[in-house]
């Protein structure tokens, strides 16, 4: 916990010119969570759950089916499940209004765009999945960089350091 210095100033977390009377409102006390933040968290959670489902599907096929390489199928399934942790943790953090959660959520969306592109350029059933993934990733990015979301997470934008 931060201890105030003499004169009511905090040692860490705030610029030296901010006194305890001027402490910025924390996201937890700033009122209701904006819808955009809730939608971004929901999309991140949906992506994470989709990765878990894909990983479980790959593991089931590795055990019950006849994959070309059983070890590769198991490794792929476990990898998808582990990768699902990033968007799931980000979604939880966004719902709890933790500023750290925006970074992993944005990274997840940026990583989803090349996957969506490769699905869009494939043949057959990958195209509709690519369309959905691209739409979800772009929508999430727009929601995550929105000023309302940034304020709700307590992140200061560029040029606002002196405020």
PEJO-V414932 format. One record per residue. N is the residue number from 1. RES is the residue in one small letter. PHI is phi as a letter, one per 40 degrees, with the letter a starting at -180 (none if undefined). OMEGA is omega in radians with two decimals (* if undefined). BURIAL is # if it has 9 or more other C-alpha atoms within 8 Angstrom, else .. Layout:
BEGIN
n: [N/N]
res: [RES/RES]
phi: [PHI/PHI]
omega: [OMEGA/OMEGA]
burial: [BURIAL/BURIAL]
END
This chain:
BEGIN
n: [1/2/3/4/5/6/7/8/9/10/11/12/13/14/15/16/17/18/19/20/21/22/23/24/25/26/27/28/29/30/31/32/33/34/35/36/37/38/39/40/41/42/43/44/45/46/47/48/49/50/51/52/53/54/55/56/57/58/59/60/61/62/63/64/65/66/67/68/69/70/71/72/73/74/75/76/77/78/79/80/81/82/83/84/85/86/87/88/89/90/91/92/93/94/95/96/97/98/99/100/101/102/103/104/105/106/107/108/109/110/111/112/113/114/115/116/117/118/119/120/121/122/123/124/125/126/127/128/129/130/131/132/133/134/135/136/137/138/139/140/141/142/143/144/145/146/147/148/149/150/151/152/153/154/155/156/157/158/159/160/161/162/163]
res: [x/x/x/x/x/x/x/x/x/x/x/x/x/x/x/x/x/x/x/x/x/x/x/x/x/x/x/x/x/x/x/x/x/x/x/x/x/x/x/x/x/x/x/x/x/x/x/x/x/x/x/x/x/x/x/x/x/x/x/x/x/x/x/x/x/x/x/x/x/x/x/x/x/x/x/x/x/x/x/x/x/x/x/x/x/x/x/x/x/x/x/x/x/x/x/x/x/x/x/x/x/x/x/x/x/x/x/x/x/x/x/x/x/x/x/x/x/x/x/x/x/x/x/x/x/x/x/x/x/x/x/x/x/x/x/x/x/x/x/x/x/x/x/x/x/x/x/x/x/x/x/x/x/x/x/x/x/x/x/x/x/x/x]
phi: [none/c/b/c/c/d/g/g/c/c/c/b/g/b/d/c/c/c/c/c/c/b/d/c/c/c/d/c/b/c/h/c/c/c/c/d/c/c/c/c/c/c/c/c/c/c/c/c/c/c/c/c/c/c/c/c/c/c/c/c/c/c/c/c/c/b/c/c/b/c/c/c/c/c/c/c/c/c/c/c/c/c/c/c/c/c/c/c/c/c/c/c/c/c/c/c/g/c/c/c/c/c/d/c/c/c/d/d/c/c/c/c/c/c/c/c/c/c/c/c/c/c/c/g/c/c/c/c/c/c/c/c/c/c/c/c/c/c/c/c/c/c/c/c/c/c/c/c/c/c/c/c/c/g/c/c/c/c/g/b/c/c/c]
omega: [-3.13/3.08/3.11/3.05/3.04/-3.11/3.06/-3.14/3.12/3.13/-3.07/3.03/-3.13/3.05/-3.05/-3.12/-3.11/3.14/-3.10/3.10/-3.10/-3.10/-3.14/3.09/3.11/-3.14/-3.12/-3.10/-3.03/3.14/-3.08/3.13/3.11/3.13/-3.12/3.11/3.09/3.12/3.11/3.11/3.14/3.12/3.10/3.12/3.12/3.09/3.11/3.12/3.08/3.08/3.09/-3.14/3.11/3.11/3.11/3.12/3.11/3.12/3.12/3.10/3.13/-3.10/-3.02/-3.07/3.12/3.14/3.10/3.14/-3.07/-3.12/3.11/3.12/3.12/3.12/3.10/3.12/3.13/3.12/3.11/3.14/3.11/3.11/3.13/-3.13/-3.10/3.13/3.13/3.08/3.10/3.12/3.13/3.11/3.11/3.12/3.13/3.11/3.07/-3.06/-3.14/-3.00/-3.12/3.14/3.11/3.12/3.12/3.12/3.12/-3.11/3.12/3.10/-3.12/-3.08/3.08/3.08/3.11/3.13/-3.14/3.07/3.14/-3.13/3.11/3.09/2.96/-2.94/3.12/-3.07/3.11/3.10/3.10/3.11/-3.13/-3.13/3.12/3.13/3.14/-3.11/-3.13/3.11/3.13/3.12/3.12/3.14/-3.07/-3.13/3.12/-3.11/3.13/3.10/-3.14/3.11/-3.12/3.12/3.12/3.14/3.10/3.14/3.12/3.10/-3.11/-3.06/-3.11/-3.08/*]
burial: [./././#/./././#/#/#/#/././././././#/#/#/././././././#/./././././#/#/./#/#/#/#/#/#/#/#/#/#/./#/#/#/#/#/#/./#/#/#/#/#/#/#/#/#/./././././././#/././#/#/./#/#/#/#/#/#/./#/#/#/#/#/#/#/#/#/#/#/#/#/./#/#/#/./#/#/./#/#/#/./#/#/#/./#/#/./#/#/#/#/#/#/./././././#/#/./#/#/#/./#/#/./#/#/#/./#/#/./#/#/././././#/#/#/#/#/#/././././././././.]
END
